[in-house]
Structure formats: C-alpha cells, structure tokens
C-alpha cells in the first residue's frame, strides 16, 4: 500500500507541502485532511484529545501515532515513557525526526510488548478495529498489551447524524447493509493512492456492549459537540489476560 500519510508528512517537514490529503469513500463525497493538522499543538487539539492526554499515565502506547503530536506532548510535557506505533514508515520516520525515540513500524495486531499502563487510540481510535468482525481480535490484543490496572483511552463518533430523523426523533437505517459505522476508505496525495481499507466508527452504546462482552469495563469520559466521545476501557475484575 502506498504510504500516503507518511509522504505527506515528510513533505511537510521538508517544506515541500503542496496539497492536502484527499479521503475518498464510496458512500460520501471526497473530503480532505490538511497536512498541517497532523502536526497540531496541544492547544490546537480538540477537547477530547486534550482530555485523553491529561488522563494518560505510566508506560504509554500511542497506536496509529501519525506525526507523533500526542506522543511528543506526553514525552516532553508529562515526561512519560511513550512508544509510538504506526503502519506508515513515513509517519514513524517523522516521529523520530521530532525526537520520539521509541517509534516503530508495526501493526497493532502484530505487536508484542511489555504491559502498558495507557493505550492511546485517538482520531477515531475505534477505526483500528476495522469492522465488527474484528472485535474479538481487537479486545484480545488489548488484553495482551494492557497491565492489570491499565487503561485504554479511545475516541469515536456516532454517525447517526448522517441519517434523516423521522417525526419521532428516530432514524431509519437499512440493517441489510450492515452496521452503519462500517465504512471503506482510500486516501490520495499527489501521485500516491492507498488501497481501499475498512474503518469503523462506533457509537458509544455499541462500544460499551462489546467491551463488556470481552471482559472490559467501559466509562464515558466526555462527549464532544458533534456526536463524538472519549471512552476509557479497563479490565473487569477477575478477567484473565491473554495467555493466562
């Protein structure tokens, strides 16, 4: 897969930024990601991201680290030991150029690590789950990586706002099309283009149900202004961790 995000971020650092990242989906009009947004400071971050960084503690794993804005803040401002991972080689190179020493090119599902006190999954962290069919694999991996008293800080959005409400305030969704938060995307930048990939937006009630099913407590930490939220997952008492 072409390293769209990585190349865009490397170009930005080299002052060769010429265009934004285009995000395409079969279900929606094209959207863009301004490359400079990936380098935002703490003050420029959405309130939910700020809250997550305030709650982060101990040995921290930043999943899907991108340009490393979250990891950089935690390492420099909170003096936490942070490991940043991403499947984008360019993103990891950018992280290292920004002083994040523990940055690795690896898929979340392939990671083997010492127990983490905080696992950080931001910018729609539920997207790492890919789709609902991956739920068991996702929570199994969290158990493998999380310390017994650790926490997962994860955000997402409920895409129900994309559907028209009826007179009773409800929405009609064609259940035959699957869960409405399961989307497919690809990204383009200059001459580069990714393959299509699955990405999951998960409403809070569904996240809570899944978390409880697979041995986690789920707490709604804070809601955003537009159907978005930050949640905190912790292991339920007496839940065996993977491999136990």
C-alpha positions in Angstrom: 0.0 0.0 0.0 1.3 3.5 -0.9 2.5 5.5 2.1 0.2 8.4 1.5 0.2 9.8 5.1 3.9 9.3 5.5 4.9 11.0 2.3 2.6 13.9 3.0 4.1 14.4 6.5 7.7 14.1 5.3 7.0 16.7 2.6 5.5 19.0 5.2 8.7 18.7 7.4 10.8 19.4 4.3 8.8 22.5 3.5 7.6 20.8 0.2 3.9 20.7 1.2 1.9 21.4 -1.9 -1.5 19.9 -1.4 -3.8 18.2 1.2 -4.6 14.5 1.6 -7.8 13.5 -0.2 -10.0 11.0 1.5 -12.5 9.0 -0.6 -15.4 6.7 0.3 -18.0 5.0 -1.9 -20.6 6.4 0.5 -19.7 10.1 0.7 -18.2 13.0 -1.2 -14.5 13.4 -1.2 -13.0 15.0 1.9 -9.6 16.5 2.7 -7.1 16.3 5.6 -4.9 19.4 5.8 -1.4 18.0 6.4 -0.6 20.7 8.9 -3.4 19.5 11.1 -1.4 16.3 11.8 1.2 18.5 13.4 -1.1 20.4 15.8 -0.1 21.5 19.2 -1.9 20.6 22.4 -3.8 23.9 22.3 -4.9 23.2 18.8 -6.2 19.8 19.6 -9.9 19.0 20.1 -11.1 19.0 23.7 -11.5 15.2 23.7 -7.8 14.7 22.7 -6.7 17.2 25.3 -8.7 15.3 27.9 -7.1 11.9 26.9 -3.6 13.3 27.1 -4.4 14.7 30.6 -5.5 11.2 31.7 -2.6 9.4 30.2 -0.1 7.9 32.7 2.7 5.4 33.1 4.0 3.3 30.3 2.1 4.6 27.3 1.4 3.1 23.8 0.3 5.5 21.1 -1.5 3.4 18.5 -1.7 5.0 15.0 0.7 7.7 16.1 0.8 9.6 12.8 3.1 12.6 13.0 3.5 11.9 16.8 1.7 15.0 18.1 0.2 13.1 21.0 3.4 11.1 21.8 5.5 14.3 21.6 3.3 16.1 24.1 3.3 13.2 26.5 7.0 12.7 26.4 8.0 16.4 26.6 5.3 17.9 28.7 4.4 15.0 31.0 7.7 13.1 30.9 6.0 9.8 30.2 7.8 6.8 28.5 5.9 6.6 25.2 6.1 4.0 22.5 4.6 5.2 19.2 3.5 2.7 16.5 2.1 3.1 13.0 1.9 1.0 9.9 3.3 4.0 7.9 7.1 4.0 7.6 7.0 7.7 6.8 5.0 8.5 9.9 7.5 6.7 12.1 10.4 8.5 10.4 8.6 11.8 11.1 8.2 10.8 14.8 11.9 10.0 15.1 12.8 13.3 13.4 10.6 15.0 16.0 12.6 13.3 18.8 10.3 10.4 19.6 12.9 7.7 20.1 10.6 4.7 20.7 8.8 4.8 17.3 8.1 1.5 15.5 6.6 0.5 12.1 4.3 -2.3 13.2 0.6 -3.2 13.0 -1.3 -3.1 16.3 -2.4 -6.7 15.9 1.2 -7.9 15.5 2.6 -6.0 18.5 4.2 -7.9 21.4 5.0 -5.6 24.3 5.6 -5.2 28.0 2.3 -4.4 29.8 1.2 -0.8 29.1 -0.4 1.4 31.7 -2.1 3.5 29.0 -3.0 2.6 25.4 -3.9 5.7 23.5 -6.2 5.4 20.4 -7.3 8.8 19.1 -8.6 10.4 15.9 -11.4 7.8 15.8 -9.5 5.1 17.6 -12.2 2.5 17.0 -11.1 2.6 13.4 -8.3 0.3 14.4 -10.9 -2.4 14.9 -11.6 -2.2 11.1 -15.1 -3.7 11.4 -17.3 -5.5 13.9 -15.9 -8.9 12.7 -12.6 -7.9 14.2 -14.0 -7.1 17.7 -12.8 -10.3 19.4 -9.3 -10.0 17.9 -9.2 -6.3 18.9 -10.1 -6.9 22.6 -7.9 -10.0 22.8 -5.0 -7.9 21.7 -5.8 -5.2 24.2 -5.8 -7.8 27.0 -2.4 -9.0 25.8 -0.9 -5.5 25.9 -2.6 -3.9 28.9 -1.3 -4.0 32.5 -3.8 -5.3 35.1 -4.6 -1.8 36.3 -4.1 -0.2 32.9 -6.5 1.9 30.8 -7.4 2.3 27.1 -8.3 5.8 26.1 -10.3 5.7 22.8 -12.5 8.1 20.9 -15.0 7.7 18.1 -18.2 9.3 16.7 -21.8 8.1 16.3 -22.6 8.5 12.6 -26.3 8.6 13.2 -26.2 12.3 12.4 -25.7 11.4 8.7 -29.2 9.9 8.6 -32.5 11.8 8.5 -34.6 11.7 11.6 -38.3 10.7 11.5 -41.1 12.5 13.3 -40.4 10.6 16.5 -36.7 11.7 16.5 -35.5 8.2 15.5 -33.7 7.2 12.3 -34.2 4.6 9.7 -31.2 2.5 8.7 -31.2 -0.4 6.3 -30.0 -3.2 8.5 -29.3 -5.4 5.5 -26.4 -3.1 4.7 -24.6 -3.9 8.0 -23.7 -1.6 10.8 -23.9 2.0 9.7 -20.4 2.8 11.2 -18.6 0.3 9.0 -17.0 2.3 6.2 -14.5 1.8 3.4 -11.9 4.5 2.5 -8.9 5.2 0.5 -6.5 8.2 0.6 -4.7 10.1 -2.2 -1.8 12.5 -2.1 0.0 13.8 -5.2 0.6 10.7 -7.3 0.1 8.2 -4.5 -3.0 6.3 -3.6 -3.8 3.7 -1.0 -5.8 0.5 -1.4 -9.3 0.5 -0.1 -9.4 -0.2 3.7 -12.0 -0.8 6.3 -12.6 1.8 9.1 -15.1 1.6 12.0 -16.9 4.5 13.6 -18.7 3.1 16.7 -21.4 4.6 18.8 -20.8 4.6 22.5 -23.6 2.1 23.4 -22.1 -0.4 20.9 -18.6 0.1 22.2 -19.8 -0.4 25.8 -21.7 -3.6 24.8 -18.6 -5.0 23.0 -16.3 -4.1 25.9 -18.5 -5.8 28.4 -18.8 -8.9 26.2 -15.0 -9.3 26.0 -14.1 -8.6 29.7 -13.7 -4.8 29.9 -15.4 -2.0 31.8 -16.3 1.0 29.7 -16.7 4.5 31.0 -17.9 7.5 29.0 -15.3 10.1 29.9 -16.6 13.1 27.9 -18.8 13.9 25.0 -17.9 16.2 22.2 -20.0 18.8 20.5 -21.0 16.7 17.5 -21.8 13.0 18.4 -18.2 12.3 19.3 -17.0 11.0 22.6 -14.0 9.8 24.6 -14.2 6.5 26.5 -12.0 4.7 29.0 -11.7 0.9 29.0 -10.3 -1.0 31.9 -10.2 -4.8 32.6 -13.1 -6.1 34.5 -12.2 -7.7 37.9 -11.1 -11.4 37.5 -10.8 -11.1 33.7 -7.8 -13.2 32.7 -5.4 -11.5 30.4 -4.4 -13.2 27.1 -2.1 -16.1 27.7 -3.1 -16.5 31.3 
